[in-house]
Amino acid sequence: MQTQRFQTFLKGWFTTRVGSALFSQERALLEKHLARLFGYYLLQVGQTAEQSLLDTSRIKNKIILDDQPVITPDLLVLADLDFLPFKPESMDVVLMPHTLESVSDPYHLVRQVDAMLRSEGSLVITGFNPWGCTILRSRFGGARKELKQAHFIKMHRIIDWLNLLGYELKVTQHGPISCLANRKGRLDSWFWNTVERFERWLDKIGIHFGNVYIIVAKKRDVTPKPVGLDWKLANWLPVRKGQVATSYEPHQKQAQTSPKPDKNNKKGL
C-alpha cells in the first residue's frame, strides 16, 4: 500500500529552499546515469516532484505509474503499486524515486519490479540517507511530522536485496553534504577543500553523510545452461550394476587397459 501523504509532502517540500537543494542533487545524479541507459520502454514507479526526472533519458517510450492523477508529458498509468499491471519481462529500465520509502512493504515491490524487468535490464533507485545531515536536521525540525511517514531504508539494505535477486551493481553513489555546502560562501576556499578531502576519505571507508543516494543495477540471467557438447555426467549419478561408479574418463581408461578373460582357462571352476 502506498503512502500518498508522503508523496504529496515531497512534491511540496521539493519546492522549498531545503527541499529544492536536495532535489537538485538527486536530479543531477539521475541525469548523469539515465543518459547512459538504453532500451525501448522506461517506467517510473511513483512521481515525487512536479519536474520531470526523465529529460536526459534517450529512451523514446516513457511511462509514469502512480495511484493518483498527476501532470506529466509522458504516458500515465493509474494503478495500485501492490499490483503492477505489466506483463513479465516487458520493461528495459525501471526508475523508483523514493518509491520504496512510500510503501509499507518495499521488498514486495522490488520483487514485482524484478518480474517485469527484462534480462539485462536496469533498475534505478533513489532514496534519502537516514544519516544525511540535512535529513537529520529536517527530521527534528519543521518537517519532522511528515518525514515520520517515510520508511527510510539504508543503501546497504537495498544492495543486499538486489544481490539476493542476482543483480549486478553498476552505481552506488551518495550526494554531497549539502548542509555544509549551504554555507560555502561564508568561509574560505581552503576550508572547503579540506571538507571535500575529508568527505572523500569517509566515502572510502564506507561512512556516508550525503543526503540522497542512487543505485543502478543490471538484472542478470543466472539460470545455468550447458554449452555445446563438452560436458560430463556427475560422479554421483546412478550407474548400472557391474559398472564402475567413477567419473567418465577413469572408467573409459580402465575398460581399455583391463585384460580379456581366457575362455580356455578353467582354473578355479
C-alpha positions as CSV (number, residue, x, y, z in Angstrom):
1,M,0.0,0.0,0.0
2,Q,1.4,3.4,-1.0
3,T,1.7,6.3,1.5
4,Q,0.0,9.0,-0.5
5,R,0.5,11.7,2.2
6,F,4.3,11.3,2.0
7,Q,4.2,11.5,-1.8
8,T,2.2,14.7,-1.6
9,F,4.5,16.1,1.0
10,L,7.6,15.5,-1.2
11,K,6.0,17.4,-4.1
12,G,5.5,20.4,-1.9
13,W,8.8,20.0,0.0
14,F,10.9,19.9,-3.1
15,T,9.7,23.5,-3.9
16,T,11.1,24.9,-0.5
17,R,14.6,26.1,0.0
18,V,15.8,23.0,1.8
19,G,13.9,20.5,-0.4
20,S,14.9,22.1,-3.7
21,A,18.6,21.8,-2.8
22,L,18.1,18.0,-2.2
23,F,16.0,17.7,-5.4
24,S,18.8,19.4,-7.4
25,Q,21.3,16.9,-6.0
26,E,19.1,14.0,-6.8
27,R,18.3,15.2,-10.3
28,A,21.9,15.7,-11.1
29,L,22.7,12.1,-10.2
30,L,19.7,10.8,-12.3
31,E,20.5,13.0,-15.3
32,K,24.1,11.6,-15.3
33,H,23.2,7.9,-15.2
34,L,19.9,7.8,-17.0
35,A,21.6,9.2,-20.1
36,R,23.7,6.0,-20.2
37,L,20.8,3.5,-20.2
38,F,19.1,2.3,-23.4
39,G,16.0,0.3,-24.4
40,Y,12.5,0.5,-25.7
41,Y,10.5,1.2,-22.5
42,L,11.3,3.2,-19.4
43,L,8.9,3.0,-16.4
44,Q,8.9,5.4,-13.5
45,V,7.1,4.0,-10.5
46,G,5.7,6.9,-8.5
47,Q,6.0,10.6,-9.0
48,T,7.6,12.7,-6.2
49,A,8.1,16.0,-7.9
50,E,6.4,18.3,-10.4
51,Q,9.5,18.5,-12.5
52,S,10.3,15.6,-14.8
53,L,13.2,13.3,-13.9
54,L,13.4,11.7,-17.4
55,D,14.5,14.6,-19.6
56,T,18.0,13.3,-20.2
57,S,16.9,9.7,-21.0
58,R,17.3,8.7,-24.6
59,I,14.5,6.0,-24.4
60,K,11.6,7.0,-26.5
61,N,8.7,5.3,-24.7
62,K,8.4,6.7,-21.2
63,I,5.7,5.7,-18.8
64,I,4.7,7.2,-15.4
65,L,2.9,4.8,-13.0
66,D,1.1,6.3,-10.0
67,D,-2.0,5.6,-7.9
68,Q,-3.4,9.1,-8.3
69,P,-3.7,11.5,-11.3
70,V,-0.5,13.6,-11.9
71,I,0.5,16.1,-14.5
72,T,3.2,14.6,-16.8
73,P,4.1,14.9,-20.5
74,D,4.7,11.2,-20.6
75,L,2.2,8.3,-20.7
76,L,0.4,8.0,-17.4
77,V,-0.9,4.7,-15.9
78,L,-3.0,4.7,-12.8
79,A,-2.7,1.5,-10.7
80,D,-2.1,0.2,-7.2
81,L,1.6,-0.3,-6.6
82,D,0.8,-3.6,-4.9
83,F,-0.4,-5.0,-8.3
84,L,1.7,-3.6,-11.1
85,P,-0.3,-4.0,-14.4
86,F,2.6,-5.1,-16.7
87,K,3.4,-8.5,-18.1
88,P,6.7,-10.2,-17.1
89,E,9.9,-9.1,-18.8
90,S,8.3,-6.1,-20.5
91,M,10.4,-3.2,-19.3
92,D,14.0,-2.2,-20.2
93,V,14.6,0.4,-17.4
94,V,12.6,1.0,-14.2
95,L,13.1,4.1,-12.1
96,M,11.9,4.2,-8.5
97,P,12.5,7.7,-7.0
98,H,11.8,7.4,-3.2
99,T,9.2,4.8,-4.1
100,L,10.5,2.2,-1.6
101,E,10.2,4.8,1.1
102,S,6.5,5.4,0.3
103,V,5.2,1.8,0.5
104,S,4.6,-0.4,3.5
105,D,6.3,-3.5,2.0
106,P,9.3,-2.3,-0.1
107,Y,10.7,-5.8,-0.7
108,H,7.4,-6.9,-2.2
109,L,7.6,-4.0,-4.6
110,V,11.2,-4.9,-5.6
111,R,10.1,-8.5,-6.4
112,Q,7.3,-7.2,-8.6
113,V,9.6,-4.9,-10.5
114,D,12.1,-7.7,-10.9
115,A,9.4,-9.8,-12.5
116,M,8.5,-7.2,-15.2
117,L,12.1,-6.2,-15.9
118,R,13.8,-7.9,-18.9
119,S,17.0,-9.8,-18.6
120,E,20.0,-7.3,-18.9
121,G,17.5,-4.5,-18.0
122,S,18.4,-1.7,-15.5
123,L,16.9,-0.8,-12.2
124,V,17.4,2.7,-10.8
125,I,16.6,3.5,-7.2
126,T,16.9,6.8,-5.3
127,G,16.3,7.5,-1.6
128,F,17.2,9.6,1.4
129,N,20.1,8.6,3.6
130,P,18.8,8.4,7.1
131,W,22.1,9.7,8.4
132,G,22.3,12.6,6.0
133,C,22.9,15.9,7.8
134,T,20.0,17.8,6.2
135,I,17.7,14.8,6.6
136,L,18.6,14.6,10.3
137,R,18.0,18.3,10.8
138,S,14.7,18.1,9.0
139,R,13.5,15.1,11.0
140,F,13.9,17.1,14.2
141,G,12.8,20.4,12.6
142,G,9.7,21.7,10.9
143,A,9.2,18.7,8.7
144,R,9.5,16.1,11.4
145,K,5.8,15.1,11.3
146,E,5.8,14.5,7.6
147,L,9.1,12.7,7.5
148,K,8.0,10.2,10.1
149,Q,5.6,8.8,7.5
150,A,8.5,7.7,5.3
151,H,10.1,4.2,5.6
152,F,13.8,5.3,5.3
153,I,16.0,2.4,4.1
154,K,19.7,2.4,4.2
155,M,21.5,1.8,0.9
156,H,23.3,-1.3,2.0
157,R,20.0,-3.0,2.8
158,I,18.7,-2.4,-0.7
159,I,22.0,-3.7,-2.0
160,D,21.5,-6.9,0.0
161,W,18.1,-7.4,-1.7
162,L,19.5,-6.8,-5.1
163,N,22.4,-9.3,-4.5
164,L,19.9,-11.9,-3.3
165,L,18.0,-11.4,-6.6
166,G,21.2,-11.8,-8.7
167,Y,21.6,-8.2,-9.8
168,E,25.0,-6.7,-10.9
169,L,25.6,-3.4,-9.2
170,K,26.7,-0.7,-11.6
171,V,26.4,2.5,-9.5
172,T,26.2,3.1,-5.7
173,Q,26.7,6.8,-5.0
174,H,25.7,9.4,-2.4
175,G,25.2,13.1,-3.0
176,P,27.2,15.8,-1.3
177,I,26.9,17.0,2.3
178,S,24.6,19.9,1.4
179,C,24.1,21.2,5.0
180,L,27.8,22.3,4.8
181,A,27.6,23.4,1.2
182,N,24.9,25.9,2.1
183,R,27.5,27.9,4.0
184,K,30.1,27.7,1.3
185,G,30.1,31.4,0.5
186,R,30.8,32.3,4.1
187,L,34.0,30.5,4.5
188,D,37.4,30.4,2.8
189,S,38.1,28.1,-0.1
190,W,40.8,26.3,1.8
191,F,38.2,25.1,4.3
192,W,36.0,23.6,1.6
193,N,39.0,21.9,0.0
194,T,39.6,20.3,3.4
195,V,35.9,19.3,3.7
196,E,36.0,17.7,0.2
197,R,39.1,15.7,1.1
198,F,37.5,14.6,4.4
199,E,34.3,13.7,2.5
200,R,36.2,11.5,0.0
201,W,38.1,9.8,2.9
202,L,34.8,9.0,4.6
203,D,33.4,7.6,1.4
204,K,36.4,5.2,1.0
205,I,35.8,3.7,4.5
206,G,32.1,3.3,3.9
207,I,30.7,6.2,6.0
208,H,28.3,8.5,4.1
209,F,26.6,11.7,5.2
210,G,25.2,12.6,1.8
211,N,21.5,13.2,1.9
212,V,20.4,11.3,-1.2
213,Y,21.7,8.2,-2.9
214,I,21.3,6.4,-6.2
215,I,21.6,2.8,-7.1
216,V,21.9,1.5,-10.6
217,A,21.8,-2.3,-11.0
218,K,21.5,-4.6,-14.0
219,K,19.4,-7.7,-14.0
220,R,21.3,-10.9,-14.8
221,D,20.1,-14.2,-16.0
222,V,21.6,-16.6,-13.5
223,T,20.0,-19.8,-14.9
224,P,22.8,-22.3,-15.7
225,K,22.8,-23.7,-19.2
226,P,25.0,-26.4,-20.7
227,V,27.1,-25.0,-23.6
228,G,27.9,-27.3,-26.6
229,L,28.7,-31.0,-26.1
230,D,31.7,-30.6,-23.8
231,W,30.1,-31.8,-20.6
232,K,30.3,-34.9,-18.4
233,L,27.9,-36.7,-16.1
234,A,28.5,-36.0,-12.4
235,N,30.1,-38.7,-10.3
236,W,27.1,-39.1,-8.1
237,L,24.7,-40.1,-10.9
238,P,23.4,-43.7,-10.7
239,V,25.1,-46.3,-12.9
240,R,24.0,-49.8,-14.0
241,K,25.1,-52.8,-12.0
242,G,28.5,-54.1,-12.9
243,Q,29.9,-50.7,-14.0
244,V,32.5,-48.7,-12.1
245,A,30.9,-45.7,-10.2
246,T,33.6,-43.2,-11.1
247,S,33.9,-40.4,-13.5
248,Y,33.7,-41.0,-17.2
249,E,37.4,-40.7,-18.1
250,P,38.8,-43.2,-15.5
251,H,36.1,-45.7,-16.4
252,Q,36.9,-45.5,-20.1
253,K,40.6,-45.8,-19.4
254,Q,40.1,-48.9,-17.1
255,A,37.9,-50.5,-19.8
256,Q,40.7,-50.2,-22.4
257,T,43.6,-51.5,-20.2
258,S,41.8,-54.4,-18.4
259,P,42.9,-57.9,-19.8
260,K,40.3,-60.0,-21.6
261,P,39.2,-63.2,-19.8
262,D,40.6,-66.5,-21.2
263,K,37.8,-68.9,-22.1
264,N,40.1,-72.0,-22.1
265,N,41.3,-71.2,-18.5
266,K,39.0,-73.2,-16.3
267,K,41.2,-72.9,-13.2
268,G,39.1,-72.3,-10.2
269,L,35.9,-73.6,-11.7
